[in-house]
């Protein structure tokens, strides 16, 4: 015969905040494990819960729900609820983590000769030291199946729940999955909120479960092997839960790596990046790599946010969400790991920490989102010095459809970039090779004030130098027009096509503007109308009817200039210049009734060519 469980009869009971948030007191009363006559709740508990709820944090709402449950069952189980103590100040609420609220609760229990109920061992020890009657409860592991788990089966990678929407799931394997509806009825707001609150509540009592990040509108929970993100208004426009779990655990041997890649991973790669699109299997490979290194008697640590890699107890997992980058830096240097897996590198602080640890001699493996393998390296540009990239990253593994799709090796060389011919253009260049074929694929170097990533696979007919120059010319001419076409038929000159109405502004008075552009960009520029005739000397011929009357002029050819003299009534006016029926430019008449045109600019060349062909030069006001 099983012995009858003893009921603890208590006259006055003071629960602290931890008991209220965990919802333990109502469960103990309903199970007849505790039978109080009076439950005294400190105003400080209400104030702290109110503060959390006002910040839209789930634990605040959980605590308020527990107080509601206690009130509902108070008549049934014959106890009363009273509120005592003084409402704490804003300072005491802000210092709750420093023990201010706990101190007020202990004082209330002492003044009322009541029993303090807590799950906090420190709170219990201090209460006993002060002569207070204390019941310390241990939070037992609960093994009930959560509502969230009912949406998963053995093939489910992730579940997506949102209020007023059908629940959906990704089913399959990394890179080979289907997005399917898993229920024929939509989820209500209350249903999604209840699922989220249950996850948060259970994370406080289950082993290997914890709240990773708690913010005003979002909570990230690592619930056993489920990584769950809960968002709620006002951060999101409705309650939403996204839960992800690994569907398959692999070992490194299952990836069918070539001997060359295996040797690289085992002996040389100490600054490695694992890149890929979301859901392609990056974390699964990182997990297999961590276990491989651990099996080789290497000390392996991980830095995660959140901690969702499923790893053996021999590998310590640090959360950067609960520690500063400086703390992670200090701990890793003092614990001296052989390899550190940095899962989900996102912001600049993550990249700088990775770089600093690598330069300190720690083997680093970074996991990051990237569309292409080269994008993983590009994400370091601007965050660290270009010259240090090869010392920080020597290998890039690109994961696609759960397998390794591309492997890059990264080095530094002093060379003339591909496509350039002058020896004095040699500079330090970060070169990126296809590791399997040893074929040069990308070069990264400084070009002017920018750092550029240039593909050198030979797929483009235009040399890399012309590609870069074309981009620079396009950028400059976009100040005048959104429509710009640039062609580089040679290394020394380019053809720029823009709408007709923009050409006069580009050329400027007496060609001064185009001269400045040519000097700045270092190339000869032939401006042509977009979709127009490309056969003119300057390329700016346009079919445009004269808008004024013909203006008599005299032309005087100087050694370096062409002087056009007109009547004094046209001083400080703009004149339109035509060669035949083709508009050339709009020119400004100076105070001496003269337009001065340099022979070597595009307008001057066009006039000289016209005169040599005996074409008529016309000027209109």
C-alpha positions in Angstrom: 0.0 0.0 0.0 1.4 3.4 -1.0 1.9 5.7 1.9 -0.4 8.7 1.8 1.3 11.9 0.8 1.6 14.4 3.7 -0.2 17.7 3.3 1.8 20.7 4.5 -0.7 22.9 6.4 0.5 26.5 6.6 -1.2 29.4 8.3 0.4 32.2 6.3 2.3 31.7 3.1 4.4 34.4 1.3 5.4 33.3 -2.2 8.3 35.1 -3.9 8.4 36.2 -7.6 10.1 33.0 -8.8 7.2 30.9 -7.4 4.6 33.1 -9.0 6.3 33.1 -12.4 6.8 29.4 -12.5 3.1 28.8 -11.6 4.2 26.3 -8.9 1.9 27.4 -6.0 -1.4 26.8 -7.8 -0.2 23.3 -8.9 0.9 22.4 -5.3 -2.4 23.5 -3.9 -4.4 21.6 -6.5 -2.4 18.5 -5.8 -3.0 18.9 -2.1 0.7 19.1 -1.4 0.4 22.5 0.3 -2.7 23.8 2.1 -2.4 27.4 3.2 -4.9 29.4 5.2 -3.7 32.7 3.8 -1.5 33.6 0.8 0.2 37.0 1.2 1.5 38.5 -2.0 3.8 41.4 -1.7 3.0 44.5 -3.7 6.6 44.3 -5.0 5.8 41.1 -6.8 2.8 42.8 -8.6 5.0 45.8 -9.4 7.7 43.6 -10.9 5.2 41.6 -12.9 3.6 44.8 -14.1 7.0 46.2 -15.1 7.7 43.0 -17.1 4.3 43.0 -18.7 4.5 46.6 -19.7 7.7 45.8 -21.5 5.7 43.1 -23.3 7.9 40.3 -21.8 6.2 36.9 -21.4 7.3 36.2 -17.9 5.3 39.2 -16.7 2.1 37.8 -18.2 2.8 34.3 -16.9 3.1 35.7 -13.3 -0.2 37.6 -13.7 -1.9 34.5 -15.0 -0.7 32.6 -11.9 -2.3 35.2 -9.6 -5.5 34.9 -11.5 -5.4 31.1 -11.1 -4.8 31.4 -7.3 -7.8 33.7 -7.0 -10.0 31.3 -8.9 -9.1 28.3 -6.7 -9.0 30.2 -3.4 -12.7 29.5 -2.5 -12.5 25.8 -3.6 -9.4 25.1 -1.5 -10.3 27.4 1.4 -7.6 30.0 1.5 -7.6 33.8 1.2 -5.4 36.1 -0.8 -4.2 39.4 0.6 -1.7 41.9 -0.7 0.8 43.4 1.7 3.9 45.5 1.9 4.7 48.8 0.3 4.9 49.2 -3.5 8.5 49.5 -4.4 10.2 52.6 -5.9 11.3 52.7 -9.5 14.9 52.2 -8.2 14.0 49.1 -6.3 12.2 47.6 -9.4 15.2 48.5 -11.6 17.5 46.8 -9.1 15.3 43.6 -8.8 18.2 41.5 -10.2 20.4 42.8 -7.4 18.0 41.4 -4.7 16.0 44.5 -3.8 12.6 42.9 -4.4 13.7 39.6 -2.7 14.6 41.7 0.4 11.2 43.3 0.6 9.5 39.9 0.3 11.6 38.5 3.1 10.7 41.4 5.3 7.0 40.9 4.7 7.3 37.2 5.7 9.3 38.1 8.9 6.8 40.9 9.9 3.8 38.6 9.5 5.5 35.5 11.0 4.7 33.7 7.7 6.4 31.0 5.8 8.5 32.1 2.8 8.0 29.9 -0.3 10.7 30.0 -3.0 12.7 28.0 -5.6 15.7 30.4 -5.2 18.4 28.7 -3.1 20.0 32.1 -2.2 16.7 33.5 -1.1 16.1 30.5 1.0 19.5 30.6 2.7 19.2 34.3 3.5 15.6 33.8 4.9 16.8 31.0 7.2 19.7 33.1 8.3 17.2 35.8 9.4 15.1 33.3 11.3 12.3 33.1 8.8 10.4 29.8 8.2 11.3 28.8 4.6 10.1 26.1 2.2 12.5 25.6 -0.7 10.9 23.8 -3.6 12.9 22.0 -6.2 11.6 22.5 -9.7 11.0 19.0 -11.0 11.3 18.1 -14.7 8.0 17.8 -16.4 7.7 15.4 -19.3 4.3 16.2 -20.7 4.1 16.7 -24.5 3.8 20.3 -25.5 1.2 21.6 -27.9 4.1 22.7 -30.2 5.4 19.2 -30.5 2.1 18.0 -32.0 2.9 20.0 -35.1 6.2 18.0 -35.7 6.7 14.6 -37.2 9.9 12.7 -38.1 10.4 14.6 -41.4 9.6 18.2 -40.1 12.4 20.7 -40.2 10.5 23.7 -39.0 7.0 24.8 -38.0 5.5 28.2 -38.8 2.6 29.3 -36.7 0.8 32.7 -37.0 -2.5 33.9 -35.8 -5.4 33.9 -38.3 -3.3 31.7 -40.7 -3.1 28.0 -41.4 -0.1 26.3 -39.7 2.7 25.4 -42.1 5.8 23.3 -41.9 8.9 22.6 -43.9 9.3 18.9 -44.4 12.2 17.0 -45.9 16.0 17.5 -45.7 18.2 20.6 -45.9 18.0 21.9 -49.5 15.3 19.4 -50.4 12.1 20.3 -48.5 8.5 21.1 -49.2 6.4 23.9 -47.5 3.1 22.2 -46.6 -0.1 23.1 -44.7 -0.4 20.8 -41.7 -3.9 21.7 -40.5 -7.2 22.6 -42.2 -8.2 25.3 -39.7 -6.6 28.6 -39.0 -4.8 29.4 -35.7 -6.5 31.9 -33.4 -4.5 34.5 -31.5 -5.3 32.9 -28.1 -4.1 29.5 -29.5 -0.8 30.9 -30.7 -0.3 32.9 -27.5 -1.1 29.8 -25.3 1.5 27.8 -27.3 4.1 30.5 -26.8 3.4 30.9 -23.1 3.5 27.1 -22.5 7.0 27.0 -24.2 8.3 29.9 -22.0 6.8 28.4 -18.8 8.2 24.9 -19.5 11.6 26.2 -20.4 12.1 27.2 -16.8 11.5 23.7 -15.4 12.9 21.3 -18.1 16.5 20.3 -18.3 18.4 21.6 -21.3 15.8 24.3 -21.8 16.3 28.0 -21.4 15.2 31.5 -22.6 18.1 32.6 -24.8 16.9 36.2 -25.5 14.0 38.1 -23.9 13.0 41.4 -25.5 9.9 43.6 -25.4 8.3 42.1 -28.5 10.2 38.8 -29.0 11.5 35.8 -27.1 14.0 33.2 -28.3 13.9 29.9 -26.5 16.1 26.9 -26.9 13.7 24.1 -25.9 15.7 20.9 -25.9 16.4 20.5 -29.6 13.8 23.1 -30.7 15.0 26.6 -31.5 11.9 28.7 -31.1 11.3 32.3 -31.9 8.2 33.9 -30.5 7.1 37.4 -31.7 4.2 39.4 -30.6 2.7 43.0 -31.0 3.8 45.7 -31.2 7.1 44.2 -32.6 5.1 42.1 -35.1 1.6 42.7 -36.4 0.4 39.5 -34.7 1.5 36.6 -32.6 3.9 34.3 -34.5 6.0 31.3 -33.6 8.8 29.8 -35.7 10.3 26.6 -34.4 13.3 24.8 -36.0 14.9 21.5 -35.2 17.5 19.3 -36.8 16.0 16.4 -38.7 19.2 14.5 -39.2 22.6 14.3 -37.5 25.5 13.5 -39.7 29.2 12.7 -39.1 31.9 14.2 -41.3 32.5 10.9 -43.1 29.0 11.0 -44.6 29.8 14.2 -46.6 32.0 12.2 -49.0 34.8 14.8 -48.9 37.7 14.4 -51.2 41.1 13.5 -49.7 42.4 17.0 -50.5 39.6 18.6 -48.5 39.9 16.1 -45.6 43.6 16.9 -45.4 42.9 20.6 -45.5 40.4 20.4 -42.6 42.6 18.1 -40.6 46.0 19.9 -40.9 45.8 23.5 -42.3 42.4 25.1 -42.2 42.3 27.2 -39.0 40.4 30.2 -40.3 37.4 28.5 -41.9 34.0 29.9 -43.1 31.0 27.7 -43.5 28.6 29.6 -45.8 25.3 28.9 -47.4 21.7 30.1 -47.8 19.2 29.5 -44.9 18.1 25.9 -44.6 20.9 24.4 -46.7 22.6 22.5 -43.8 25.3 24.9 -42.6 24.7 24.2 -38.9 24.5 20.4 -39.5 27.9 20.5 -41.1 29.3 22.7 -38.3 28.0 20.2 -35.8 29.7 17.3 -37.6 32.9 19.2 -37.8 32.9 20.1 -34.1 32.4 16.4 -33.2 35.1 15.4 -35.6 37.6 17.8 -34.0 36.5 16.6 -30.5 37.1 13.0 -31.5 40.7 14.0 -32.5 41.4 14.9 -28.9 41.0 18.6 -29.7 39.5 21.1 -27.2 36.4 22.5 -28.9 34.1 25.3 -27.8 31.2 27.0 -29.5 29.9 30.6 -29.6 26.2 30.7 -30.4 23.2 32.9 -30.4 21.1 31.0 -29.6 22.7 27.8 -28.5 21.1 25.3 -30.8 23.9 23.0 -31.9 23.3 19.4 -30.6 26.7 18.5 -29.3 28.2 16.1 -26.7 28.9 17.2 -23.2 32.7 17.3 -24.0 32.1 20.5 -26.0 31.2 23.6 -24.0 28.7 25.9 -25.7 28.9 29.6 -24.9 26.0 32.1 -25.5 27.0 35.5 -26.8 23.5 36.6 -26.0 24.3 36.2 -22.2 27.8 37.6 -22.4 29.6 40.5 -24.0 32.1 40.0 -26.9 34.8 41.0 -24.4 33.7 38.3 -21.9 33.7 35.7 -24.7 37.1 36.9 -25.8 38.6 36.6 -22.3 37.1 33.2 -21.6 38.3 31.7 -24.9 41.8 33.0 -24.5 42.0 31.7 -20.9 40.5 28.3 -21.7 42.7 27.9 -24.7 40.6 25.9 -27.1 42.1 24.3 -30.2 39.0 25.2 -32.3 36.0 27.5 -31.7 32.8 27.1 -33.8 31.2 30.5 -34.2 27.6 29.8 -35.2 25.6 32.4 -37.1 27.9 35.4 -37.4 25.7 38.4 -38.1 26.9 41.8 -37.0 30.1 43.7 -37.0 30.9 42.8 -33.4 30.8 39.1 -34.4 33.2 39.6 -37.3 35.6 41.6 -35.2 35.5 39.0 -32.4 36.2 36.2 -35.0 39.1 38.2 -36.5 40.6 39.0 -33.1 40.4 35.4 -31.9 41.9 34.1 -35.1 44.8 36.6 -34.9 45.3 35.4 -31.3 46.1 31.9 -32.6 42.8 30.2 -31.9 41.4 27.9 -34.7 38.1 29.5 -35.7 35.2 28.1 -37.8 32.6 30.7 -38.6 29.0 29.9 -39.9 27.2 32.6 -41.8 24.5 33.2 -44.4 25.7 33.8 -47.9 24.2 33.5 -51.4 27.5 32.6 -53.0 30.9 31.4 -51.6 32.6 34.7 -52.4 29.9 36.6 -50.4 31.3 35.1 -47.2 34.6 36.8 -47.7 33.0 40.0 -48.9 31.1 40.3 -45.6 34.5 40.9 -43.9 35.4 43.8 -46.3 34.9 47.1 -44.5 34.9 45.4 -41.1 38.5 44.5 -41.0 41.6 45.6 -42.9 41.8 44.1 -46.3 45.4 42.9 -45.9 44.5 40.9 -42.8 41.8 38.8 -44.5 44.1 35.9 -45.6 45.5 35.7 -42.0 41.9 35.4 -40.7 40.2 33.3 -43.4 42.1 30.6 -45.3 39.3 28.3 -46.4 35.6 28.8 -47.4 33.2 25.8 -47.6 29.9 26.6 -49.4 27.1 24.3 -48.4 24.3 23.7 -50.9 21.5 21.1 -50.6 23.2 19.6 -47.5 26.5 19.0 -49.3 29.7 20.9 -50.0 29.2 22.7 -53.3 32.4 24.8 -53.5 35.7 25.1 -51.6 37.8 28.3 -51.8 41.3 28.9 -50.5 42.4 32.4 -49.7 45.9 33.9 -50.0 47.7 37.2 -50.3 50.0 38.0 -53.3 51.8 41.1 -54.6 51.0 41.2 -58.3 49.5 43.2 -61.1 45.8 42.5 -61.0 44.5 40.5 -63.9 43.7 42.6 -67.0 46.2 45.3 -66.1 49.5 45.4 -68.0 51.7 48.1 -66.5 54.2 46.8 -64.0 53.9 49.8 -61.8 50.3 48.9 -61.1 51.4 45.9 -58.9 49.8 45.9 -55.5 48.9 43.5 -52.6 46.0 41.4 -53.9 43.8 39.0 -52.0 43.5 36.0 -54.4 40.7 33.4 -54.1 41.4 30.0 -55.7 39.1 27.1 -56.3 40.7 24.7 -53.8 40.0 21.5 -55.9 41.3 22.8 -59.2 43.7 25.5 -58.0 42.1 27.9 -60.5 42.1 31.6 -59.8 38.5 32.8 -59.5 38.5 36.2 -57.7 40.9 39.0 -56.9 40.2 41.5 -54.1 42.2 44.8 -54.1 41.9 48.5 -53.6 40.9 50.5 -56.7 40.9 54.2 -56.0 39.1 54.7 -52.8 37.1 51.5 -53.0 37.8 47.8 -52.3 36.7 45.8 -55.3 36.0 42.0 -55.8 36.8 41.1 -59.4 36.0 37.7 -61.0 38.8 36.5 -63.2 37.3 33.3 -64.7 37.4 34.8 -68.2 33.7 34.5 -68.7 33.4 38.2 -69.5 34.8 39.5 -72.8 35.7 42.8 -71.2 38.9 42.9 -69.0 38.4 43.6 -65.3 40.0 47.0 -65.6 37.5 48.1 -68.1 34.6 46.7 -66.0 35.8 48.8 -63.1 36.3 51.9 -65.2 32.9 51.5 -66.8 31.3 51.4 -63.3 33.2 54.6 -62.3 32.1 56.4 -65.5 28.5 55.2 -65.0 28.5 56.5 -61.4 29.8 59.9 -62.5 27.3 60.4 -65.4 24.4 59.3 -63.2 24.6 62.8 -61.7 23.2 64.1 -65.0 20.8 61.3 -66.0 19.3 58.1 -64.7 19.7 56.6 -68.2 23.4 56.0 -69.0 25.0 53.5 -71.3 28.8 53.2 -71.2 30.9 51.2 -73.7 34.7 50.8 -73.5 35.9 49.8 -77.0 39.5 50.4 -75.8 41.5 51.1 -72.7 41.9 54.8 -73.7 38.4 56.0 -74.5 34.7 55.3 -73.9 31.4 56.0 -75.5 28.7 57.4 -73.1 25.1 57.5 -74.3 22.6 59.7 -72.4 19.2 61.3 -73.3 19.4 64.2 -75.8 18.4 66.9 -73.3 21.3 66.1 -70.9 24.1 66.5 -73.4 24.4 70.3 -73.2 24.7 70.2 -69.4 27.3 67.4 -69.6 29.5 69.3 -72.1 29.1 72.6 -70.3 30.1 76.1 -71.4 32.8 76.0 -74.0 33.3 72.3 -73.2 34.6 73.0 -69.7 32.5 70.4 -68.0 33.4 67.5 -70.2 37.1 68.5 -69.9 36.9 68.2 -66.2 35.2 64.8 -66.4 37.9 63.5 -68.8 40.6 64.7 -66.5 39.0 63.3 -63.4 38.2 59.9 -65.0 41.5 59.7 -67.0 39.8 58.6 -70.2 38.6 60.2 -73.4 34.8 60.5 -73.4 32.7 60.4 -76.5 29.2 61.6 -75.6 26.4 60.4 -77.8 22.6 60.7 -77.6 20.9 57.5 -76.3 19.6 55.6 -79.3 21.1 58.2 -81.7 23.8 58.4 -84.4 27.2 57.2 -83.2 29.1 58.5 -86.2 29.8 62.1 -85.2 33.2 63.2 -84.1 31.9 64.0 -80.7 28.9 61.8 -80.7 26.5 64.5 -79.5 24.6 65.2 -82.8 20.9 65.4 -82.2 18.0 66.1 -84.5 16.8 69.3 -82.9 15.1 72.2 -84.7 16.6 75.7 -84.0 14.5 77.7 -81.6 15.7 81.2 -82.5 17.0 83.4 -85.3 20.2 82.9 -87.2 23.1 84.8 -85.7 25.9 86.2 -88.0 29.4 85.3 -86.7 33.1 85.5 -87.5 35.5 82.7 -86.8 39.1 83.1 -85.9 41.4 80.1 -85.7 44.1 80.4 -83.0 46.8 77.9 -82.1 44.9 76.4 -79.2 41.5 78.0 -79.5 38.7 78.6 -81.9 37.1 82.1 -81.4 33.6 82.8 -82.5 32.7 86.6 -82.6 29.0 87.7 -82.7 27.2 91.0 -82.4 27.4 92.8 -79.0 23.6 92.4 -78.4 24.3 88.7 -77.8 26.7 89.4 -74.8 25.9 87.1 -71.8 23.4 85.1 -73.8 23.3 81.4 -74.8 23.7 80.5 -78.4 22.9 77.1 -80.1 25.6 75.8 -82.4 24.7 73.5 -85.3 26.8 71.6 -87.9 24.5 71.3 -90.8 21.2 70.2 -89.3 22.8 68.5 -86.3 22.8 70.3 -82.9 26.2 70.4 -81.3 26.1 72.4 -78.2 24.7 75.4 -76.3 27.5 78.0 -75.7 27.7 81.1 -73.6 28.8 84.5 -75.1 31.3 86.3 -73.0 31.6 90.1 -72.3 33.8 90.6 -75.3 31.0 89.3 -77.6 33.1 86.1 -78.1 32.8 82.4 -77.5 36.2 80.8 -76.8 36.4 77.1 -77.7 39.5 74.9 -77.1 40.6 73.1 -80.2 41.4 69.8 -78.3 38.0 69.4 -76.5 35.1 67.5 -78.1 33.2 70.6 -79.4 36.4 72.1 -80.9 37.2 68.8 -82.6 33.7 68.6 -84.0 34.0 72.1 -85.5 37.4 71.4 -87.0 36.2 68.1 -88.5 33.1 69.9 -89.9 35.3 72.6 -91.5 37.6 70.0 -93.0 34.6 68.4 -94.6 33.3 71.8 -95.8 30.1 71.4 -93.7 28.2 74.6 -92.7 28.5 75.9 -89.1 25.3 77.6 -88.0 24.5 79.6 -84.8 21.1 80.5 -83.5 20.0 82.8 -80.7 
